[in-house]
């Protein structure tokens, strides 16, 4: 079944760190079956606290998503994301 990683950016701490993360993220995707469906497009918060952005990435399954997320290249890039902003991240299994 497909799986999705959903990141919501809650608040920015350091814009330069975020920009470094964004410059590295493309390389982390090479060789992984990832499809970015919503890369910081328009959004509307219907419930809950305001956020600054949303990214949704699709994978063929949960294991593929974990392999990318927990892989060394992404974790090295993610250090800049974590220094640059507060995010929530969720891995969810979809339906066929």
C-alpha positions in Angstrom: 0.0 0.0 0.0 1.2 3.5 -0.6 2.6 5.5 2.3 2.9 9.2 2.8 5.2 11.4 4.8 3.6 14.7 5.8 5.6 17.5 7.2 4.1 20.7 8.7 6.3 23.6 9.5 5.1 25.2 12.7 7.5 28.0 13.1 10.8 29.2 11.5 13.8 29.6 13.8 16.7 30.2 11.3 15.9 30.9 7.6 19.5 30.2 6.5 19.4 26.7 8.0 16.1 26.0 6.2 17.6 27.2 3.0 20.6 24.9 3.5 18.2 22.0 4.1 16.3 22.9 0.9 19.5 22.9 -1.1 20.3 19.4 0.1 17.0 17.7 0.0 17.0 16.9 -3.7 20.1 14.8 -3.4 18.6 12.7 -0.6 15.8 11.6 -3.0 18.0 10.1 -5.6 17.6 6.4 -5.9 14.4 6.4 -3.7 10.8 5.9 -5.0 9.6 9.2 -3.7 7.0 11.5 -5.3 6.6 14.9 -3.7 2.9 15.7 -4.1 2.5 19.0 -2.2 5.8 21.0 -1.9 4.7 24.1 0.1 1.7 24.9 -2.0 -1.3 27.0 -0.9 -3.1 25.6 2.1 -5.7 26.6 4.6 -5.8 25.5 8.2 -9.3 24.3 8.9 -8.7 23.2 12.5 -5.8 23.6 15.0 -3.0 26.1 15.3 -1.7 28.0 12.4 1.3 26.6 10.4 3.7 28.0 7.9 3.8 25.2 5.4 3.0 21.7 4.4 4.9 19.0 2.3 3.4 15.7 1.4 5.6 13.0 -0.2 4.3 9.6 -1.5 6.2 6.3 -1.3 5.2 2.9 -2.6 5.1 1.5 1.0 6.0 2.2 4.6 9.3 0.5 4.4 10.4 2.6 1.4 9.5 5.8 3.3 11.4 4.7 6.4 14.5 3.8 4.3 14.6 7.3 2.9 13.8 9.1 6.1 16.2 7.2 8.3 18.9 7.0 5.7 22.2 8.9 6.4 21.8 11.4 3.5 18.4 12.5 4.7 19.3 12.6 8.3 22.3 14.8 7.6 20.1 17.2 5.6 17.4 17.0 8.3 19.8 18.4 10.9 19.6 21.7 9.1 15.8 21.5 9.0 15.7 20.8 12.7 18.0 23.8 13.3 15.9 26.0 11.0 12.4 25.3 12.1 10.0 23.4 14.3 8.2 20.8 12.3 5.8 17.9 12.8 6.3 14.9 10.7 3.9 11.9 10.2 4.3 8.7 8.3 0.9 7.3 7.4 -0.2 4.2 5.3 -2.6 5.0 2.6 -5.1 2.8 0.8 -5.0 1.3 -2.7 
